[in-house]
Amino acid sequence: MKANIDYSNDNNRLFAALKLIEYIYHCGMIEKYVFRNIQNEYADRVDISQFQQ
């Protein structure tokens, strides 16, 4: 049986995950370069101008 998965909210979930990673960065749990690399990895799917550097 094949699962019916709705991928229309994929970008919303990705944005939420990146916001969570941004929070972890601001808490000092990851380095700036790690946060920046993660942002750059998904820059083609999410508007990264909405994140603080």
C-alpha positions as CSV (number, residue, x, y, z in Angstrom):
1,M,0.0,0.0,0.0
2,K,1.4,3.4,-1.0
3,A,1.0,6.3,1.5
4,N,-0.6,9.5,0.3
5,I,1.8,12.2,1.3
6,D,1.0,15.8,0.7
7,Y,4.2,17.6,-0.3
8,S,2.5,21.0,-0.8
9,N,3.6,22.1,2.7
10,D,7.2,21.0,2.2
11,N,8.6,24.5,1.9
12,N,6.7,25.6,5.0
13,R,8.2,22.7,7.0
14,L,11.6,23.5,5.6
15,F,11.2,27.2,6.6
16,A,10.1,26.1,10.1
17,A,13.1,23.8,10.4
18,L,15.5,26.5,9.4
19,K,13.9,28.9,11.9
20,L,14.5,26.3,14.6
21,I,18.1,25.9,13.5
22,E,18.4,29.8,13.6
23,Y,17.2,29.7,17.2
24,I,19.7,27.0,18.1
25,Y,22.4,29.2,16.5
26,H,21.3,32.2,18.6
27,C,21.4,30.0,21.7
28,G,25.1,29.3,21.0
29,M,24.6,25.6,20.3
30,I,26.1,25.7,16.8
31,E,28.7,27.8,15.2
32,K,27.9,30.6,12.7
33,Y,29.6,28.9,9.8
34,V,27.4,25.8,10.4
35,F,24.2,27.9,10.4
36,R,25.4,29.7,7.2
37,N,26.2,26.5,5.4
38,I,22.8,25.1,6.2
39,Q,21.1,28.3,5.0
40,N,23.1,28.2,1.8
41,E,22.2,24.6,1.2
42,Y,18.5,25.5,1.1
43,A,18.7,29.0,-0.4
44,D,17.1,27.9,-3.6
45,R,14.0,26.7,-1.8
46,V,13.6,29.2,1.0
47,D,14.0,33.0,1.1
48,I,17.0,33.3,3.4
49,S,16.7,37.1,3.6
50,Q,14.1,36.4,6.4
51,F,16.8,35.0,8.6
52,Q,19.3,37.0,10.8
53,Q,23.0,36.5,10.1
